Amino acid sequence: MRCVGIPIFRSALARDLGVLLDLDDQVEAWQCLPKALDFAGPDGVIVQHIPDFLVRYACGCEVFLDAGGIDAVPVDAEFAYTAVCEAEIRIEPALSNAREMLRYARRNVPLGDRIRLLAYLEDVGSATLVDAASGMQESREPVGAVIALALQRIVRIDWRERRLAPDSRVEIVR
């Protein structure tokens, strides 16, 4: 969803990190295999390495990310770089929820349903996923419509801590 360019992943771990980047509220955009950088190996030898991602965050900063570690460090301190370990990427239920939610990434939500949901949430503050979906009158798959609006960052659903369920909280993004 927020990938700029062609999504090409070096590994399944990198693909999983890309899934999480798509749902991270702080991420504006990300790019796969952006460019080669100079890294110093443990023996001091300089090698070229292409990080898995270049991520642009809402704060304006850009960080090169690798899924998993490499046995080298960036030579140029001008570039922000982080290696994200497998344990941080394959954390559940966040990864499973993110994968399920991205099935609705291309879903188009009718304007009437979006307006009804936003008006409802303005009145109640937050609602359960099942209550939010019950107001979707034009969408063929109401829960999918609410998820699509979350992916568009119109509403927010807590997907990191608990498995998505009927009682998952939905609120307006402010």
C-alpha positions in Angstrom: 0.0 0.0 0.0 2.7 2.5 0.9 5.4 0.9 -1.2 7.0 3.2 -3.7 8.1 1.3 -6.8 8.0 -2.4 -7.3 7.8 -4.6 -4.1 10.7 -6.9 -4.5 11.8 -8.8 -1.4 15.1 -10.5 -0.7 13.5 -13.0 1.7 10.3 -14.0 3.3 11.4 -12.2 6.4 11.8 -9.0 4.4 8.3 -9.5 2.9 6.9 -9.9 6.4 8.6 -6.6 7.5 7.0 -4.9 4.4 3.6 -6.1 5.6 4.2 -4.5 9.0 5.5 -1.3 7.4 2.3 -1.0 5.4 0.2 -0.9 8.6 2.6 1.2 10.8 0.9 4.6 11.4 4.3 6.3 11.5 5.4 5.1 8.1 4.5 7.4 5.1 6.2 5.4 2.4 8.8 2.7 1.9 10.9 1.4 -1.0 12.5 -2.0 -1.6 16.2 -2.5 -2.2 16.8 1.3 -2.5 20.5 1.6 -3.2 23.9 0.2 -2.3 25.7 1.6 0.7 29.2 1.0 2.1 29.4 -1.2 5.1 32.4 -2.3 7.2 32.6 -6.0 8.0 34.0 -7.3 11.3 37.5 -7.5 9.7 37.3 -3.8 8.6 36.8 -4.6 4.9 34.4 -2.3 3.1 31.6 -4.1 1.3 28.6 -2.8 -0.6 25.3 -3.8 0.7 21.7 -3.0 -0.4 19.4 -2.7 2.6 16.0 -4.3 2.3 14.1 -1.0 2.6 14.3 2.8 2.7 11.5 4.0 5.0 10.2 7.5 5.2 8.4 8.3 8.5 5.8 10.9 9.2 8.3 12.9 11.2 10.2 13.4 7.9 13.2 11.2 8.8 14.4 8.4 6.5 15.9 5.1 7.7 17.4 2.2 5.9 16.1 -1.1 7.2 17.2 -4.7 6.9 15.1 -7.6 7.9 17.4 -9.6 10.1 20.9 -8.7 10.8 24.0 -8.5 8.7 27.6 -8.9 9.9 28.6 -5.3 9.1 27.9 -1.7 10.0 27.3 1.3 7.8 30.5 3.3 7.1 28.7 6.7 6.5 27.1 8.0 9.7 25.0 10.3 7.5 22.5 7.5 6.8 20.3 6.1 9.6 20.3 2.4 9.5 18.6 -0.3 11.6 18.6 -4.1 11.3 15.2 -5.4 12.6 15.6 -8.9 14.1 13.3 -11.7 13.2 11.7 -11.8 16.7 10.5 -8.2 16.2 9.0 -9.0 12.8 7.4 -12.3 13.4 5.6 -11.2 16.5 2.0 -12.5 16.9 -0.8 -11.6 16.6 0.5 -8.5 14.8 1.9 -10.3 11.7 -1.2 -12.5 11.2 -3.6 -9.5 11.7 -1.6 -7.4 9.3 -1.6 -10.2 6.6 -5.4 -10.6 7.0 -6.0 -6.9 6.9 -4.0 -6.3 3.7 -6.4 -8.5 1.8 -8.7 -5.5 1.9 -6.1 -3.0 0.7 -7.7 -2.4 -2.7 -11.2 -2.4 -1.4 -13.2 0.7 -2.3 -15.6 1.8 0.4 -18.7 3.7 -0.8 -18.9 7.3 0.4 -22.2 6.8 2.2 -20.7 4.0 4.3 -17.6 6.1 5.1 -19.7 9.1 6.1 -22.1 7.0 8.3 -19.2 5.3 10.1 -17.4 8.6 10.8 -20.6 10.2 12.0 -21.3 7.2 14.3 -17.8 7.3 15.7 -18.0 11.1 16.2 -21.1 10.4 18.4 -19.8 7.4 20.4 -16.0 8.0 20.4 -15.0 4.4 19.7 -16.9 1.2 18.8 -16.4 -2.5 18.5 -15.6 -3.8 15.1 -18.9 -5.6 14.8 -20.8 -2.4 15.8 -18.8 -0.3 13.3 -19.5 -2.9 10.6 -23.2 -3.0 11.3 -23.6 0.6 9.9 -22.2 -0.4 6.5 -25.2 -0.4 4.3 -23.7 -0.3 0.8 -20.7 -2.5 1.3 -20.9 -6.2 0.3 -18.6 -7.2 3.1 -19.0 -4.7 6.0 -16.1 -5.9 8.2 -13.8 -5.7 5.1 -15.1 -2.1 4.5 -14.1 -1.1 8.1 -10.7 -2.7 7.6 -10.2 -0.9 4.3 -10.9 2.4 6.0 -8.3 1.5 8.7 -5.8 0.8 5.9 -6.6 4.2 4.4 -5.9 5.7 7.9 -9.4 7.1 8.2 -10.2 5.0 11.2 -7.8 3.1 13.6 -8.1 -0.5 14.8 -5.7 -1.9 17.4 -4.2 -4.8 15.4 -0.9 -5.3 17.2 -1.8 -6.5 20.7 -4.8 -8.8 20.2 -6.1 -11.0 17.5 -8.8 -9.1 15.5 -12.2 -10.0 16.8 -15.8 -8.7 17.0 -14.8 -6.7 20.1 -11.7 -5.0 18.5 -11.9 -1.3 19.0 -12.4 1.1 16.1 -11.9 4.9 16.4 -11.4 7.9 14.2 -7.8 8.8 13.3 -7.2 12.3 14.5 
